[in-house]
């Protein structure tokens, strides 16, 4: 079965990300039609289950920390485990312990770039709050592949550096207040590629 035309949502966050992710995931309905892959910067010593539990409480979708080569399924949120890059392939996710990128593992750039390579224009990248520029280069790859780039309005971010860097580097599709991102994801749904 060909999965390259299936939509996938990729979200990157850092400082202040837990609250931002709660806001976005909490606004997605149980029948949301795309898998959601998330990189949230966190320490390798973090207890993995805590963040999954925190997000699962507010989310109608199933939140997991995936195993390597786990299939991508709509209605599931794949949260990068501490210390692992999360990559999107045609029909599954992969985990990697390759070198840190921009001091981070997991890296938002790695997630976005892998998704752009695997799914092309069927990727929506979302950049949330954070204190560095991780995600900007990956968002540029998503845009170049014809995908969609949504960015949290820096004025609504706990730390504005990450969304601001993306806005500076990429021709983004929308800059939105945090409380409007979920609705925009639902509205866009499976609208497909830019023409």
RAFENTA-V138553 format. One record per residue. N is the residue number from 1. RES is the residue in one small letter. PHI is phi in whole degrees, 0 to 359 (NA if undefined). OMEGA is omega in degrees with one decimal (* if undefined). D_FIRST is the distance of its C-alpha to the first C-alpha in Angstrom with 1 decimal. Layout:
N|RES|PHI|OMEGA|D_FIRST / N|RES|PHI|OMEGA|D_FIRST
This chain:
1|x|NA|-177.7|0.0 / 2|x|272|-179.1|3.8 / 3|x|255|-174.0|6.3 / 4|x|295|-180.0|9.3 / 5|x|264|177.3|10.5 / 6|x|279|179.4|10.8 / 7|x|287|172.8|14.5 / 8|x|219|176.9|16.1 / 9|x|253|178.3|19.9 / 10|x|238|-176.0|21.8 / 11|x|237|176.7|25.5 / 12|x|239|179.7|28.3 / 13|x|210|176.2|31.7 / 14|x|221|-177.1|34.8 / 15|x|306|-178.0|38.3 / 16|x|84|-172.2|38.4 / 17|x|291|-176.3|34.7 / 18|x|299|178.6|34.8 / 19|x|295|179.6|36.6 / 20|x|294|178.7|34.5 / 21|x|295|176.0|31.3 / 22|x|301|-179.0|32.8 / 23|x|296|-178.1|33.7 / 24|x|289|-176.5|30.2 / 25|x|295|179.2|28.2 / 26|x|296|-179.9|30.9 / 27|x|264|-179.5|30.3 / 28|x|267|-179.2|26.6 / 29|x|284|-179.0|26.0 / 30|x|299|-178.8|24.2 / 31|x|262|177.8|21.6 / 32|x|303|-163.8|20.8 / 33|x|271|-178.2|17.3 / 34|x|231|168.8|16.3 / 35|x|292|-179.1|16.5 / 36|x|237|179.1|19.9 / 37|x|249|-173.2|20.7 / 38|x|233|164.3|24.5 / 39|x|247|171.5|26.9 / 40|x|242|177.6|30.4 / 41|x|300|175.2|33.1 / 42|x|199|-177.2|34.9 / 43|x|289|-179.6|36.9 / 44|x|294|179.8|35.5 / 45|x|270|179.0|38.0 / 46|x|300|174.9|36.7 / 47|x|285|-172.6|36.0 / 48|x|304|-171.3|32.2 / 49|x|295|-175.4|32.3 / 50|x|299|-178.7|34.8 / 51|x|289|176.7|32.6 / 52|x|302|179.5|29.8 / 53|x|298|-178.5|32.4 / 54|x|297|-179.3|34.0 / 55|x|281|-178.4|30.8 / 56|x|297|-179.1|29.6 / 57|x|295|-175.0|33.0 / 58|x|251|-170.0|32.5 / 59|x|245|177.2|28.7 / 60|x|283|177.7|27.1 / 61|x|272|176.9|23.7 / 62|x|276|-179.5|23.2 / 63|x|255|180.0|24.6 / 64|x|222|162.2|23.8 / 65|x|260|-170.0|24.5 / 66|x|286|167.7|21.3 / 67|x|268|178.5|21.3 / 68|x|301|178.2|19.9 / 69|x|69|177.8|16.2 / 70|x|286|-178.3|15.8 / 71|x|298|174.1|12.4 / 72|x|276|-176.8|12.7 / 73|x|228|175.9|13.2 / 74|x|301|-179.7|15.0 / 75|x|84|-180.0|18.6 / 76|x|238|175.4|19.1 / 77|x|254|-177.9|21.4 / 78|x|254|-178.1|21.1 / 79|x|261|-179.1|24.7 / 80|x|302|177.3|25.4 / 81|x|293|176.3|27.7 / 82|x|303|174.9|31.2 / 83|x|84|-179.5|31.4 / 84|x|233|166.3|27.8 / 85|x|289|174.8|25.8 / 86|x|250|-178.6|22.5 / 87|x|239|176.0|19.8 / 88|x|259|171.9|16.4 / 89|x|248|-174.6|13.6 / 90|x|304|-175.1|10.2 / 91|x|227|-177.9|9.0 / 92|x|207|172.6|12.4 / 93|x|259|175.5|16.1 / 94|x|230|176.4|18.6 / 95|x|246|-177.2|22.3 / 96|x|219|173.5|25.0 / 97|x|249|175.6|28.8 / 98|x|298|-173.6|29.4 / 99|x|307|174.6|32.4 / 100|x|299|176.3|33.2 / 101|x|241|-176.3|32.5 / 102|x|53|176.6|35.4 / 103|x|70|-173.0|36.8 / 104|x|235|167.6|33.8 / 105|x|210|17.9|31.2 / 106|x|281|179.4|29.0 / 107|x|244|176.0|29.0 / 108|x|295|179.0|27.8 / 109|x|303|-179.7|27.6 / 110|x|299|178.2|25.3 / 111|x|301|-176.1|22.9 / 112|x|297|-177.6|23.0 / 113|x|295|179.3|22.9 / 114|x|294|179.4|19.8 / 115|x|295|178.9|18.0 / 116|x|300|180.0|19.4 / 117|x|292|-174.9|18.2 / 118|x|277|-171.5|14.6 / 119|x|240|175.0|14.1 / 120|x|55|-174.0|17.1 / 121|x|283|-179.2|18.5 / 122|x|265|-180.0|16.2 / 123|x|245|166.6|18.5 / 124|x|247|177.9|21.6 / 125|x|259|-179.7|24.1 / 126|x|237|179.0|27.0 / 127|x|252|-179.5|30.2 / 128|x|252|-177.7|32.7 / 129|x|307|177.0|36.1 / 130|x|175|-171.9|37.0 / 131|x|256|175.1|39.9 / 132|x|220|-177.2|38.5 / 133|x|252|177.1|36.3 / 134|x|300|-178.8|33.0 / 135|x|110|-176.7|30.1 / 136|x|295|-179.5|31.9 / 137|x|292|177.5|30.5 / 138|x|294|177.2|26.9 / 139|x|296|176.6|27.4 / 140|x|296|177.8|28.6 / 141|x|294|177.8|25.4 / 142|x|297|179.2|23.4 / 143|x|299|-178.9|25.8 / 144|x|297|178.9|25.7 / 145|x|277|179.4|21.9 / 146|x|93|178.8|22.5 / 147|x|281|-176.3|21.7 / 148|x|254|177.1|24.1 / 149|x|238|175.5|26.9 / 150|x|247|-176.9|28.9 / 151|x|228|174.1|32.0 / 152|x|295|175.6|34.4 / 153|x|304|-179.1|37.8 / 154|x|307|179.6|39.9 / 155|x|293|179.5|42.7 / 156|x|256|-176.8|40.8 / 157|x|266|175.1|39.6 / 158|x|298|170.7|41.5 / 159|x|232|-170.4|41.2 / 160|x|270|-171.8|40.7 / 161|x|300|-175.8|40.1 / 162|x|293|176.8|36.3 / 163|x|295|-180.0|35.7 / 164|x|296|179.5|38.6 / 165|x|298|179.3|37.4 / 166|x|292|178.2|34.0 / 167|x|299|-179.2|36.0 / 168|x|290|-171.2|38.3 / 169|x|260|-169.2|35.5 / 170|x|231|170.7|32.8 / 171|x|280|-173.0|32.9 / 172|x|284|-179.6|31.4 / 173|x|277|178.3|30.1 / 174|x|198|170.4|32.2 / 175|x|247|-169.5|34.8 / 176|x|231|169.0|35.0 / 177|x|301|-176.2|37.3 / 178|x|308|-174.5|35.6 / 179|x|285|177.8|35.9 / 180|x|250|-174.2|34.0 / 181|x|291|-179.6|30.8 / 182|x|300|-180.0|28.9 / 183|x|298|178.4|29.9 / 184|x|292|176.7|28.7 / 185|x|297|178.7|25.2 / 186|x|294|-178.7|25.1 / 187|x|298|-179.2|26.6 / 188|x|290|176.5|24.2 / 189|x|45|-179.9|21.2 / 190|x|256|-175.6|18.2 / 191|x|290|175.5|20.6 / 192|x|83|-170.0|18.4 / 193|x|279|172.9|19.9 / 194|x|293|178.6|23.6 / 195|x|258|*|24.7
